[in-house]
Amino acid sequence: MRYFLIAFLILCCFSFGLLAQEKAMEEEAMEEEVMEEEAEEPVMEEESVAGEALLADQRWTPAEADSLINALKAEEEDLKVRLADLQEQIDALQMEVSDMDTKIAEFESEKAELEEKLEQISWYKVKEGDYLCKIAERSEVYGYGKYARWKAIYNANKDKISDPNLIRAGWNLFIPRP
């Protein structure tokens, strides 16, 4: 979702950039028209009839063209401000995404460590004099008062233990977790 949002914001910024560029091109075209018109004014004074015909064919008067140019410049400035605001939002979102990626990596690392630790505590090496009830009560297994859980240890290790009263030192027993 966050990548979609970032892509959308980038697309919006790109669109506003294109709009601003298009407005700038229109503005340059209008300025060129005005410059051409100003350059033609001396010629129009000499040929007043031809000049009046040219002005009649023009779409805008010089005042209208100036007004339009000023309006487009103002709109361009507004778009630049909006573009800058959107860029700030994009940068902030990218920072958040980066922070979240860092946190995800930290959590995955912590998860791997905990899984490794769980794997280590899921096995118990039988010591001389151990029996299943005693193993179940060990703090690293189930803890004090949990001697009745010996049956869970026995059931999980039936492939090794044929008689729950006879276990051998050195065996690695799997300790099922509740």
QUIWOPE-V742373 format. One line per field, one symbol per residue. ss: DSSP state (H for helix, E for strand, L for the rest). A space follows every 10 residues. Layout:
ss->???
This chain:
ss->LHHHHHHHHH HHHHHHHHHH HHHHHHHHHH HHHHHHHHHH HHHHHHLHHH HHHHHHHLLL LHHHHHHHHH HHHHHHHHHH HHHHHHHHHH HHHHHHHHHH HHHHHHHHHH HHHHHHHHHH HLEEELLLLL LHHHHHHLLL LLLLLLHHHH HHHHHHLLLL LLLLLLLLLL LEEELLLL
